[in-house]
Amino acid sequence: MQEIITYSIVVLAVVFLVRKFFFKTKKDTNCNKGCNCG
């Protein structure tokens, strides 16, 4: 049971970091193209 919880936490952390990284790069590319930034 503890292994399942540990793997779930690790997967969620990785997904969170990957999404954060990709959204950050997406915003940067949009800003470089001259789109409205917020």
mmCIF entry with sequence, helices, sheets and N, C-alpha, C, O atoms, coordinates in Angstrom:
data_MODEL
# 
_entry.id   MODEL 
# 
_entity.id                         1 
_entity.type                       polymer 
_entity.pdbx_number_of_molecules   1 
# 
_entity_poly.entity_id                      1 
_entity_poly.type                           'polypeptide(L)' 
_entity_poly.nstd_linkage                   no 
_entity_poly.nstd_monomer                   no 
_entity_poly.pdbx_seq_one_letter_code       MQEIITYSIVVLAVVFLVRKFFFKTKKDTNCNKGCNCG 
_entity_poly.pdbx_seq_one_letter_code_can   MQEIITYSIVVLAVVFLVRKFFFKTKKDTNCNKGCNCG 
_entity_poly.pdbx_strand_id                 A 
# 
loop_
_entity_poly_seq.entity_id 
_entity_poly_seq.num 
_entity_poly_seq.mon_id 
_entity_poly_seq.hetero 
1 1  MET n 
1 2  GLN n 
1 3  GLU n 
1 4  ILE n 
1 5  ILE n 
1 6  THR n 
1 7  TYR n 
1 8  SER n 
1 9  ILE n 
1 10 VAL n 
1 11 VAL n 
1 12 LEU n 
1 13 ALA n 
1 14 VAL n 
1 15 VAL n 
1 16 PHE n 
1 17 LEU n 
1 18 VAL n 
1 19 ARG n 
1 20 LYS n 
1 21 PHE n 
1 22 PHE n 
1 23 PHE n 
1 24 LYS n 
1 25 THR n 
1 26 LYS n 
1 27 LYS n 
1 28 ASP n 
1 29 THR n 
1 30 ASN n 
1 31 CYS n 
1 32 ASN n 
1 33 LYS n 
1 34 GLY n 
1 35 CYS n 
1 36 ASN n 
1 37 CYS n 
1 38 GLY n 
# 
_struct_asym.id          A 
_struct_asym.entity_id   1 
# 
_struct_conf.conf_type_id            HELX_P 
_struct_conf.id                      HELX_P1 
_struct_conf.pdbx_PDB_helix_id       AA1 
_struct_conf.beg_label_comp_id       GLN 
_struct_conf.beg_label_asym_id       A 
_struct_conf.beg_label_seq_id        2 
_struct_conf.pdbx_beg_PDB_ins_code   ? 
_struct_conf.end_label_comp_id       LYS 
_struct_conf.end_label_asym_id       A 
_struct_conf.end_label_seq_id        33 
_struct_conf.pdbx_end_PDB_ins_code   ? 
_struct_conf.beg_auth_comp_id        GLN 
_struct_conf.beg_auth_asym_id        A 
_struct_conf.beg_auth_seq_id         2 
_struct_conf.end_auth_comp_id        LYS 
_struct_conf.end_auth_asym_id        A 
_struct_conf.end_auth_seq_id         33 
_struct_conf.pdbx_PDB_helix_class    1 
_struct_conf.details                 ? 
_struct_conf.pdbx_PDB_helix_length   32 
# 
_struct_conf_type.id          HELX_P 
_struct_conf_type.criteria    ? 
_struct_conf_type.reference   ? 
# 
loop_
_atom_site.group_PDB 
_atom_site.id 
_atom_site.type_symbol 
_atom_site.label_atom_id 
_atom_site.label_alt_id 
_atom_site.label_comp_id 
_atom_site.label_asym_id 
_atom_site.label_entity_id 
_atom_site.label_seq_id 
_atom_site.pdbx_PDB_ins_code 
_atom_site.Cartn_x 
_atom_site.Cartn_y 
_atom_site.Cartn_z 
_atom_site.occupancy 
_atom_site.B_iso_or_equiv 
_atom_site.pdbx_formal_charge 
_atom_site.auth_seq_id 
_atom_site.auth_comp_id 
_atom_site.auth_asym_id 
_atom_site.auth_atom_id 
_atom_site.pdbx_PDB_model_num 
ATOM 1   N N  . MET A 1 1  ? 0.831  -1.208 0.000   1.00 0.00 ? 1  MET A N  1 
ATOM 2   C CA . MET A 1 1  ? 0.000  0.000  0.000   1.00 0.00 ? 1  MET A CA 1 
ATOM 3   C C  . MET A 1 1  ? 0.868  1.263  0.000   1.00 0.00 ? 1  MET A C  1 
ATOM 4   O O  . MET A 1 1  ? 0.579  2.213  -0.727  1.00 0.00 ? 1  MET A O  1 
ATOM 5   N N  . GLN A 1 2  ? 1.920  1.275  0.805   1.00 0.00 ? 2  GLN A N  1 
ATOM 6   C CA . GLN A 1 2  ? 2.782  2.458  0.852   1.00 0.00 ? 2  GLN A CA 1 
ATOM 7   C C  . GLN A 1 2  ? 3.462  2.691  -0.492  1.00 0.00 ? 2  GLN A C  1 
ATOM 8   O O  . GLN A 1 2  ? 3.671  3.838  -0.889  1.00 0.00 ? 2  GLN A O  1 
ATOM 9   N N  . GLU A 1 3  ? 3.810  1.612  -1.197  1.00 0.00 ? 3  GLU A N  1 
ATOM 10  C CA . GLU A 1 3  ? 4.461  1.774  -2.501  1.00 0.00 ? 3  GLU A CA 1 
ATOM 11  C C  . GLU A 1 3  ? 3.534  2.486  -3.476  1.00 0.00 ? 3  GLU A C  1 
ATOM 12  O O  . GLU A 1 3  ? 3.975  3.349  -4.235  1.00 0.00 ? 3  GLU A O  1 
ATOM 13  N N  . ILE A 1 4  ? 2.248  2.128  -3.461  1.00 0.00 ? 4  ILE A N  1 
ATOM 14  C CA . ILE A 1 4  ? 1.290  2.768  -4.369  1.00 0.00 ? 4  ILE A CA 1 
ATOM 15  C C  . ILE A 1 4  ? 1.206  4.262  -4.070  1.00 0.00 ? 4  ILE A C  1 
ATOM 16  O O  . ILE A 1 4  ? 1.210  5.085  -4.985  1.00 0.00 ? 4  ILE A O  1 
ATOM 17  N N  . ILE A 1 5  ? 1.132  4.607  -2.792  1.00 0.00 ? 5  ILE A N  1 
ATOM 18  C CA . ILE A 1 5  ? 1.047  6.022  -2.406  1.00 0.00 ? 5  ILE A CA 1 
ATOM 19  C C  . ILE A 1 5  ? 2.319  6.759  -2.824  1.00 0.00 ? 5  ILE A C  1 
ATOM 20  O O  . ILE A 1 5  ? 2.254  7.875  -3.340  1.00 0.00 ? 5  ILE A O  1 
ATOM 21  N N  . THR A 1 6  ? 3.464  6.137  -2.601  1.00 0.00 ? 6  THR A N  1 
ATOM 22  C CA . THR A 1 6  ? 4.735  6.771  -2.965  1.00 0.00 ? 6  THR A CA 1 
ATOM 23  C C  . THR A 1 6  ? 4.821  6.999  -4.465  1.00 0.00 ? 6  THR A C  1 
ATOM 24  O O  . THR A 1 6  ? 5.186  8.088  -4.907  1.00 0.00 ? 6  THR A O  1 
ATOM 25  N N  . TYR A 1 7  ? 4.485  5.969  -5.263  1.00 0.00 ? 7  TYR A N  1 
ATOM 26  C CA . TYR A 1 7  ? 4.534  6.115  -6.718  1.00 0.00 ? 7  TYR A CA 1 
ATOM 27  C C  . TYR A 1 7  ? 3.559  7.189  -7.180  1.00 0.00 ? 7  TYR A C  1 
ATOM 28  O O  . TYR A 1 7  ? 3.875  7.955  -8.090  1.00 0.00 ? 7  TYR A O  1 
ATOM 29  N N  . SER A 1 8  ? 2.384  7.258  -6.568  1.00 0.00 ? 8  SER A N  1 
ATOM 30  C CA . SER A 1 8  ? 1.393  8.269  -6.953  1.00 0.00 ? 8  SER A CA 1 
ATOM 31  C C  . SER A 1 8  ? 1.942  9.667  -6.705  1.00 0.00 ? 8  SER A C  1 
ATOM 32  O O  . SER A 1 8  ? 1.798  10.554 -7.546  1.00 0.00 ? 8  SER A O  1 
ATOM 33  N N  . ILE A 1 9  ? 2.567  9.860  -5.556  1.00 0.00 ? 9  ILE A N  1 
ATOM 34  C CA . ILE A 1 9  ? 3.128  11.178 -5.228  1.00 0.00 ? 9  ILE A CA 1 
ATOM 35  C C  . ILE A 1 9  ? 4.235  11.542 -6.213  1.00 0.00 ? 9  ILE A C  1 
ATOM 36  O O  . ILE A 1 9  ? 4.307  12.681 -6.674  1.00 0.00 ? 9  ILE A O  1 
ATOM 37  N N  . VAL A 1 10 ? 5.093  10.585 -6.534  1.00 0.00 ? 10 VAL A N  1 
ATOM 38  C CA . VAL A 1 10 ? 6.193  10.847 -7.470  1.00 0.00 ? 10 VAL A CA 1 
ATOM 39  C C  . VAL A 1 10 ? 5.635  11.216 -8.842  1.00 0.00 ? 10 VAL A C  1 
ATOM 40  O O  . VAL A 1 10 ? 6.090  12.179 -9.460  1.00 0.00 ? 10 VAL A O  1 
ATOM 41  N N  . VAL A 1 11 ? 4.653  10.457 -9.319  1.00 0.00 ? 11 VAL A N  1 
ATOM 42  C CA . VAL A 1 11 ? 4.060  10.728 -10.638 1.00 0.00 ? 11 VAL A CA 1 
ATOM 43  C C  . VAL A 1 11 ? 3.409  12.107 -10.643 1.00 0.00 ? 11 VAL A C  1 
ATOM 44  O O  . VAL A 1 11 ? 3.587  12.871 -11.591 1.00 0.00 ? 11 VAL A O  1 
ATOM 45  N N  . LEU A 1 12 ? 2.664  12.427 -9.604  1.00 0.00 ? 12 LEU A N  1 
ATOM 46  C CA . LEU A 1 12 ? 2.017  13.739 -9.543  1.00 0.00 ? 12 LEU A CA 1 
ATOM 47  C C  . LEU A 1 12 ? 3.060  14.855 -9.535  1.00 0.00 ? 12 LEU A C  1 
ATOM 48  O O  . LEU A 1 12 ? 2.876  15.876 -10.198 1.00 0.00 ? 12 LEU A O  1 
ATOM 49  N N  . ALA A 1 13 ? 4.142  14.672 -8.801  1.00 0.00 ? 13 ALA A N  1 
ATOM 50  C CA . ALA A 1 13 ? 5.190  15.691 -8.747  1.00 0.00 ? 13 ALA A CA 1 
ATOM 51  C C  . ALA A 1 13 ? 5.823  15.886 -10.122 1.00 0.00 ? 13 ALA A C  1 
ATOM 52  O O  . ALA A 1 13 ? 6.048  17.016 -10.555 1.00 0.00 ? 13 ALA A O  1 
ATOM 53  N N  . VAL A 1 14 ? 6.110  14.771 -10.807 1.00 0.00 ? 14 VAL A N  1 
ATOM 54  C CA . VAL A 1 14 ? 6.722  14.859 -12.140 1.00 0.00 ? 14 VAL A CA 1 
ATOM 55  C C  . VAL A 1 14 ? 5.767  15.550 -13.108 1.00 0.00 ? 14 VAL A C  1 
ATOM 56  O O  . VAL A 1 14 ? 6.177  16.429 -13.866 1.00 0.00 ? 14 VAL A O  1 
ATOM 57  N N  . VAL A 1 15 ? 4.497  15.157 -13.083 1.00 0.00 ? 15 VAL A N  1 
ATOM 58  C CA . VAL A 1 15 ? 3.506  15.771 -13.983 1.00 0.00 ? 15 VAL A CA 1 
ATOM 59  C C  . VAL A 1 15 ? 3.399  17.265 -13.696 1.00 0.00 ? 15 VAL A C  1 
ATOM 60  O O  . VAL A 1 15 ? 3.329  18.072 -14.623 1.00 0.00 ? 15 VAL A O  1 
ATOM 61  N N  . PHE A 1 16 ? 3.385  17.634 -12.426 1.00 0.00 ? 16 PHE A N  1 
ATOM 62  C CA . PHE A 1 16 ? 3.286  19.047 -12.055 1.00 0.00 ? 16 PHE A CA 1 
ATOM 63  C C  . PHE A 1 16 ? 4.487  19.833 -12.584 1.00 0.00 ? 16 PHE A C  1 
ATOM 64  O O  . PHE A 1 16 ? 4.328  20.915 -13.150 1.00 0.00 ? 16 PHE A O  1 
ATOM 65  N N  . LEU A 1 17 ? 5.686  19.284 -12.397 1.00 0.00 ? 17 LEU A N  1 
ATOM 66  C CA . LEU A 1 17 ? 6.891  19.981 -12.863 1.00 0.00 ? 17 LEU A CA 1 
ATOM 67  C C  . LEU A 1 17 ? 6.903  20.091 -14.379 1.00 0.00 ? 17 LEU A C  1 
ATOM 68  O O  . LEU A 1 17 ? 7.246  21.141 -14.923 1.00 0.00 ? 17 LEU A O  1 
ATOM 69  N N  . VAL A 1 18 ? 6.531  19.012 -15.069 1.00 0.00 ? 18 VAL A N  1 
ATOM 70  C CA . VAL A 1 18 ? 6.528  19.033 -16.540 1.00 0.00 ? 18 VAL A CA 1 
ATOM 71  C C  . VAL A 1 18 ? 5.514  20.053 -17.041 1.00 0.00 ? 18 VAL A C  1 
ATOM 72  O O  . VAL A 1 18 ? 5.819  20.830 -17.946 1.00 0.00 ? 18 VAL A O  1 
ATOM 73  N N  . ARG A 1 19 ? 4.309  20.063 -16.463 1.00 0.00 ? 19 ARG A N  1 
ATOM 74  C CA . ARG A 1 19 ? 3.293  21.029 -16.896 1.00 0.00 ? 19 ARG A CA 1 
ATOM 75  C C  . ARG A 1 19 ? 3.771  22.448 -16.634 1.00 0.00 ? 19 ARG A C  1 
ATOM 76  O O  . ARG A 1 19 ? 3.620  23.324 -17.485 1.00 0.00 ? 19 ARG A O  1 
ATOM 77  N N  . LYS A 1 20 ? 4.346  22.675 -15.463 1.00 0.00 ? 20 LYS A N  1 
ATOM 78  C CA . LYS A 1 20 ? 4.844  24.007 -15.112 1.00 0.00 ? 20 LYS A CA 1 
ATOM 79  C C  . LYS A 1 20 ? 5.914  24.439 -16.120 1.00 0.00 ? 20 LYS A C  1 
ATOM 80  O O  . LYS A 1 20 ? 5.912  25.582 -16.578 1.00 0.00 ? 20 LYS A O  1 
ATOM 81  N N  . PHE A 1 21 ? 6.826  23.527 -16.462 1.00 0.00 ? 21 PHE A N  1 
ATOM 82  C CA . PHE A 1 21 ? 7.902  23.845 -17.394 1.00 0.00 ? 21 PHE A CA 1 
ATOM 83  C C  . PHE A 1 21 ? 7.343  24.160 -18.778 1.00 0.00 ? 21 PHE A C  1 
ATOM 84  O O  . PHE A 1 21 ? 7.743  25.139 -19.409 1.00 0.00 ? 21 PHE A O  1 
ATOM 85  N N  . PHE A 1 22 ? 6.408  23.318 -19.249 1.00 0.00 ? 22 PHE A N  1 
ATOM 86  C CA . PHE A 1 22 ? 5.867  23.518 -20.599 1.00 0.00 ? 22 PHE A CA 1 
ATOM 87  C C  . PHE A 1 22 ? 5.033  24.791 -20.667 1.00 0.00 ? 22 PHE A C  1 
ATOM 88  O O  . PHE A 1 22 ? 5.116  25.524 -21.653 1.00 0.00 ? 22 PHE A O  1 
ATOM 89  N N  . PHE A 1 23 ? 4.229  25.071 -19.635 1.00 0.00 ? 23 PHE A N  1 
ATOM 90  C CA . PHE A 1 23 ? 3.422  26.291 -19.661 1.00 0.00 ? 23 PHE A CA 1 
ATOM 91  C C  . PHE A 1 23 ? 4.331  27.513 -19.635 1.00 0.00 ? 23 PHE A C  1 
ATOM 92  O O  . PHE A 1 23 ? 4.025  28.523 -20.269 1.00 0.00 ? 23 PHE A O  1 
ATOM 93  N N  . LYS A 1 24 ? 5.442  27.435 -18.913 1.00 0.00 ? 24 LYS A N  1 
ATOM 94  C CA . LYS A 1 24 ? 6.375  28.553 -18.833 1.00 0.00 ? 24 LYS A CA 1 
ATOM 95  C C  . LYS A 1 24 ? 6.987  28.816 -20.212 1.00 0.00 ? 24 LYS A C  1 
ATOM 96  O O  . LYS A 1 24 ? 7.055  29.966 -20.647 1.00 0.00 ? 24 LYS A O  1 
ATOM 97  N N  . THR A 1 25 ? 7.431  27.766 -20.899 1.00 0.00 ? 25 THR A N  1 
ATOM 98  C CA . THR A 1 25 ? 8.037  27.947 -22.210 1.00 0.00 ? 25 THR A CA 1 
ATOM 99  C C  . THR A 1 25 ? 6.990  28.429 -23.206 1.00 0.00 ? 25 THR A C  1 
ATOM 100 O O  . THR A 1 25 ? 7.298  29.235 -24.084 1.00 0.00 ? 25 THR A O  1 
ATOM 101 N N  . LYS A 1 26 ? 5.754  27.945 -23.077 1.00 0.00 ? 26 LYS A N  1 
ATOM 102 C CA . LYS A 1 26 ? 4.693  28.382 -23.989 1.00 0.00 ? 26 LYS A CA 1 
ATOM 103 C C  . LYS A 1 26 ? 4.482  29.882 -23.852 1.00 0.00 ? 26 LYS A C  1 
ATOM 104 O O  . LYS A 1 26 ? 4.390  30.596 -24.850 1.00 0.00 ? 26 LYS A O  1 
ATOM 105 N N  . LYS A 1 27 ? 4.404  30.360 -22.606 1.00 0.00 ? 27 LYS A N  1 
ATOM 106 C CA . LYS A 1 27 ? 4.201  31.789 -22.386 1.00 0.00 ? 27 LYS A CA 1 
ATOM 107 C C  . LYS A 1 27 ? 5.369  32.585 -22.971 1.00 0.00 ? 27 LYS A C  1 
ATOM 108 O O  . LYS A 1 27 ? 5.162  33.635 -23.580 1.00 0.00 ? 27 LYS A O  1 
ATOM 109 N N  . ASP A 1 28 ? 6.589  32.089 -22.789 1.00 0.00 ? 28 ASP A N  1 
ATOM 110 C CA . ASP A 1 28 ? 7.762  32.802 -23.300 1.00 0.00 ? 28 ASP A CA 1 
ATOM 111 C C  . ASP A 1 28 ? 7.696  32.917 -24.820 1.00 0.00 ? 28 ASP A C  1 
ATOM 112 O O  . ASP A 1 28 ? 7.972  33.985 -25.366 1.00 0.00 ? 28 ASP A O  1 
ATOM 113 N N  . THR A 1 29 ? 7.332  31.829 -25.517 1.00 0.00 ? 29 THR A N  1 
ATOM 114 C CA . THR A 1 29 ? 7.284  31.873 -26.977 1.00 0.00 ? 29 THR A CA 1 
ATOM 115 C C  . THR A 1 29 ? 6.186  32.823 -27.420 1.00 0.00 ? 29 THR A C  1 
ATOM 116 O O  . THR A 1 29 ? 6.364  33.551 -28.397 1.00 0.00 ? 29 THR A O  1 
ATOM 117 N N  . ASN A 1 30 ? 5.046  32.834 -26.722 1.00 0.00 ? 30 ASN A N  1 
ATOM 118 C CA . ASN A 1 30 ? 3.961  33.736 -27.093 1.00 0.00 ? 30 ASN A CA 1 
ATOM 119 C C  . ASN A 1 30 ? 4.399  35.188 -26.910 1.00 0.00 ? 30 ASN A C  1 
ATOM 120 O O  . ASN A 1 30 ? 4.071  36.039 -27.736 1.00 0.00 ? 30 ASN A O  1 
ATOM 121 N N  . CYS A 1 31 ? 5.132  35.478 -25.844 1.00 0.00 ? 31 CYS A N  1 
ATOM 122 C CA . CYS A 1 31 ? 5.597  36.844 -25.608 1.00 0.00 ? 31 CYS A CA 1 
ATOM 123 C C  . CYS A 1 31 ? 6.581  37.259 -26.702 1.00 0.00 ? 31 CYS A C  1 
ATOM 124 O O  . CYS A 1 31 ? 6.559  38.404 -27.153 1.00 0.00 ? 31 CYS A O  1 
ATOM 125 N N  . ASN A 1 32 ? 7.432  36.344 -27.125 1.00 0.00 ? 32 ASN A N  1 
ATOM 126 C CA . ASN A 1 32 ? 8.414  36.669 -28.156 1.00 0.00 ? 32 ASN A CA 1 
ATOM 127 C C  . ASN A 1 32 ? 7.734  36.952 -29.495 1.00 0.00 ? 32 ASN A C  1 
ATOM 128 O O  . ASN A 1 32 ? 8.249  37.722 -30.306 1.00 0.00 ? 32 ASN A O  1 
ATOM 129 N N  . LYS A 1 33 ? 6.572  36.327 -29.725 1.00 0.00 ? 33 LYS A N  1 
ATOM 130 C CA . LYS A 1 33 ? 5.860  36.544 -30.986 1.00 0.00 ? 33 LYS A CA 1 
ATOM 131 C C  . LYS A 1 33 ? 5.071  37.850 -30.971 1.00 0.00 ? 33 LYS A C  1 
ATOM 132 O O  . LYS A 1 33 ? 4.561  38.274 -32.008 1.00 0.00 ? 33 LYS A O  1 
ATOM 133 N N  . GLY A 1 34 ? 4.964  38.491 -29.809 1.00 0.00 ? 34 GLY A N  1 
ATOM 134 C CA . GLY A 1 34 ? 4.263  39.767 -29.746 1.00 0.00 ? 34 GLY A CA 1 
ATOM 135 C C  . GLY A 1 34 ? 2.803  39.625 -29.369 1.00 0.00 ? 34 GLY A C  1 
ATOM 136 O O  . GLY A 1 34 ? 2.036  40.576 -29.519 1.00 0.00 ? 34 GLY A O  1 
ATOM 137 N N  . CYS A 1 35 ? 2.393  38.447 -28.877 1.00 0.00 ? 35 CYS A N  1 
ATOM 138 C CA . CYS A 1 35 ? 0.998  38.281 -28.449 1.00 0.00 ? 35 CYS A CA 1 
ATOM 139 C C  . CYS A 1 35 ? 0.791  38.980 -27.108 1.00 0.00 ? 35 CYS A C  1 
ATOM 140 O O  . CYS A 1 35 ? 1.756  39.320 -26.424 1.00 0.00 ? 35 CYS A O  1 
ATOM 141 N N  . ASN A 1 36 ? -0.474 39.192 -26.737 1.00 0.00 ? 36 ASN A N  1 
ATOM 142 C CA . ASN A 1 36 ? -0.765 39.832 -25.447 1.00 0.00 ? 36 ASN A CA 1 
ATOM 143 C C  . ASN A 1 36 ? -0.353 38.914 -24.310 1.00 0.00 ? 36 ASN A C  1 
ATOM 144 O O  . ASN A 1 36 ? -0.751 37.749 -24.277 1.00 0.00 ? 36 ASN A O  1 
ATOM 145 N N  . CYS A 1 37 ? 0.438  39.426 -23.381 1.00 0.00 ? 37 CYS A N  1 
ATOM 146 C CA . CYS A 1 37 ? 0.887  38.613 -22.243 1.00 0.00 ? 37 CYS A CA 1 
ATOM 147 C C  . CYS A 1 37 ? 0.121  39.019 -20.998 1.00 0.00 ? 37 CYS A C  1 
ATOM 148 O O  . CYS A 1 37 ? 0.634  39.794 -20.190 1.00 0.00 ? 37 CYS A O  1 
ATOM 149 N N  . GLY A 1 38 ? -1.087 38.518 -20.823 1.00 0.00 ? 38 GLY A N  1 
ATOM 150 C CA . GLY A 1 38 ? -1.856 38.800 -19.627 1.00 0.00 ? 38 GLY A CA 1 
ATOM 151 C C  . GLY A 1 38 ? -2.565 40.118 -19.718 1.00 0.00 ? 38 GLY A C  1 
ATOM 152 O O  . GLY A 1 38 ? -3.264 40.509 -18.783 1.00 0.00 ? 38 GLY A O  1 
# 
